[in-house]
Amino acid sequence: MRNTPSPGDRIAKVLARAGVASRREAERMINAGRVAVNGKTIDSPALNVTVNDKIIVDGKPISEPEPTRLWLYHKPPGLVTSTRDEKGRATIYDSLPEDMPRVMSIGRLDLNSEGLLLLTNDGGIKRKLELPSTGWLRKYRVRVNGRPKDEDFAPLRNGLVVEGERFQPMTVTLDRQQGANAWLTVGLREGKNREIRRAMEDIGFAVNRLLRVSYGPFQLGALKAGEVEEVRRRVMRDQLGLDEGAKPGNPSKRPVRPQRKRATVSKKHRN
């Protein structure tokens, strides 16, 4: 006899969609006894809830789930891509516009890297677009110290192992030499920690600037450092396959530059 699946969605997923916290953070809140369903405090995230259930967090009812939204953010160097930092360094969330809702980053850029970072209010979109199986190409403008030749990048194009970790093949184009540095365009389909920097170091070149210019069909374009622009819902749905009920991660084959709606940036965040 087959077990009938419980109706509704997992409580942590519902909390994440309501903007309370990420799914992982929501699970910690549940374990800490901060969440009640239908008047009863719960201590395990292994619970499905429906729209008919009354959910209370820290004594207050949760908000209605927001529609899925997506933003493009030009991350400046010197900011950590996390909600908090154990070393007390500034994070991207310290510099976002005050009128932004709670968002999560899709992937990361390390402290000294800059450029395009996708932000969303939907934990499901975040997880699916971060999966290697999504296969979205991320492109970077990379400046390295030295005078490399095109053949120097063969190990990166073939895929290499750095400190026991395998990196998938990258596309590398040597664009131009500028004094003691060279500019490259690098493309990859996975986002391991400091992958480009570590790969370049492995073949003898130090990266002194790294700028992400695109993530799948979404492009940095003329977006200035620190600015945020919301992707129009029609473009977002088309690129994520949401209109046809497809799972995020099956974008259109032909990359397009999305139309954007600029978010309001408060004066104290403009500098």
N, C-alpha and C positions, 0 to 999 in steps of 0.2 A: 504494500500500500504506500503510495507516494505522499510525502508531507506537503500540504498546501502552503505556499509561501505566504508569510504575513503581509497584509496590505500596508501601503504607505512606504515611507523611506526611513532609513536609519536616523536616529535622533541627532547624531553629530552632523550629518549632512544637512538636515533641516536647519540646525543652528548656524551652520556656515552660510547657507543660502539667505538666511535672515540677517546676515551681517554681524552676528554676535562675535564670532571668532573663526579662525581656521578650523578645519575638521579635527586636526590633532589637538589644538588648544581646547576645542569644545570637549573632547574626550577627557582632557585633564580636569576641566571644570566639573564634568559629571562625576569623575572619581573623587573630587573634593567635596561632593555633596551640595553643589551650588545650583543644581537643576532639579526642578520638580515637574512632573507630568500628571495632570488631573488631580492635583493636590497632594501627590505623593513624591517625596524626594527619591531620586534614583541614584544608584551608585555604579551602574554599568552602562556602557554605550550600546550594548547588545539589545536594542529595543527599536522597533519600528513605530512610527507615529503617523497620523493622518491629519488632514486639515481640521478634523473634528476634535482633536486633542488640545487641551489647554496647557501650554508650555510656559513655565516661569523660570527666569534666570535671575539670581540674586534678588528675588522678591518682586521682579517686574516682568510682565508678559512680553514676549518677543514680538518684534515687528513683522509685518507681512513680508514674504520674500520679495526681493527686488528683481526686476527683469535683468537678464544677462547684459552686462556692459563691458566695453573694452576701450582702453586708452593707450596712446603712444606717449612715452615719456623720454625726454632726452636727459639721461643720467649724466651729471657732471662727474669728473674724477674727484676722489676724496670722500665719497659717501659709501656707506656700507649698505648692501642690499638685504636688509633684515629689519624686523620690527624693533629690535633692541640689540645693543651691542655690549658684550661683557666688559669691553675696554673703555666704554663711554664715548666712542666715536660717533660722529653725526651719521644718521641713516637717511635713506631716500625719503622716508616718511616725515622727517623733520622739515623737508623743503617742498613738500607737495602743497598745492593750493588749499586754503582753509575750507573751501566749499566741496572738496573731494569727499565722497563716501569712503567707507572702509574698503580698501583694495589689497590685492595680493599680487606679487610679481610673478610673471611666467618666466621661470629660469632666473639666472642671476648674472650680474656683471661684478667682477671683483673690485676691490677698493680703488685701484688706480685706473681701471678701465672706464670708458665712457660710451655714450651713444644710445641706441634704441633699446628701450626696455618696455615690454608689454605689461600692462596692469589690467586686472580684471576683478570684478566682485564675485565671480563664480568659481568656486573651488573645483568643480568638475572640469571646466574649460582649462583651468590651470594645470591640473594633473595630466589631462590628455595631450595638451600641447607640449608638455615637457617630456613625454615618452619618446625614446629613440625611434620607436616604430612609426611615429608621426612623420618623420623623414623631412621636415621642413628645413630648407637650406638657410643657414645664418651666414651673412657676409660681413667681413670686417676690413677696415683700412688699418694696416699695421705698419708701424715704422720701426725698423731695426737698425742697430748700430753696425756699421761695416759696409763692405762692398761685395755683396753676394753675387754669384752668377746663377743663372736659371737652373743649372743642373744641381746646384747645392740643395734644392728643395725636393729632389727625387724621393728621399726617405719619407717626407710628409705626404707626398702624392701616393706612395705605395702603402702607407700605414706603418706605424712604428710602435715599439714598446718602450715606455719610459718608466723606470723604477718599478717594473713588473706590471704596469698598467698599459693595456693595448689601446692605441688611438686609431680610429678608423681613417681611411684615406681622406685627405683634404685637397681642395683645389687651391693652387697657389700661383699667382701671377706677379711677376716682377714688373712694377710699373715704372719707376724712375729712381735715379740716384740723386740725392740732394745733399751735397756736401759730404759729411762723414756718415750720413744715414741713407737708407734705402726705403722706399715706400712699396708696400705689397698689398694685394687684395687676396684675402684668404676666405674660403668658404668651407663650412663643415656642417654636418647633420646631427651632431650630438654635442652636448655641452658639459663635458667633464671639467672638474675644477682646474682653472688656470691652464686649460688645454693648449691654447696657442702659445702662451709664454713658455710653458714647459717643453713643448715640441721644438720651438725655435732654440731654446737654450741647449737642447740635446744635440742640435747640429751646429752649435757654436755661435749663435747670434742672440744678442740681448734685445728684447722688445722695450722700447722707451715710449711708445704711444700705441694705444689700441682703441679703436673706435668702431662699434657695431653700427652698420649702415642699413641692415635689413634683417628681418626675421620672417621667413616665409614670404608671403605677398606684401607684408607691411614694411614700409620704408621710412627711414629717418627724414629724408627730404631736407627741407629748409628749417625744420624745427630747431630752435635755439636751445642751448644748454639750460636746463632747469624748467623748460616749458612742457606743458601737458596738453594733448589734444585728444578729444574723444572721437573714436571711429563711429561713423554713422551706422545706425542699426541695420540698414539694408546691406551695406558693404560687409559689416561683421557677419551677418547671417549668410550672405553669399559665400564668403571666404571660408567660413567654418562649416558650411553644409547644413546649417540649421533649418533652412526653409524646407528641405526635402526630408527632414527627419534623420539625416545622416549624422554619424558621430563626429564631433570635432576632431580634426586631424585628417580629414579628407578634403583639403582645400582645392580650389580650382587649379588646374594644371598651369594656366597662364597667369604669372604674377601680374598684379595690377597695383597701381598706386591708389590707395583708398582715399575717398573724400573724407575730410575731417571736420569736426566741430571743435573749436578751440575752447578749452576750459578757462574760466576766469582765474587769473593769478593775482593774489593779493599783493599790495605794494611791498610788504616786508619780505616777500619771497622773490622779488624781481632781481635783487642784487646777487 
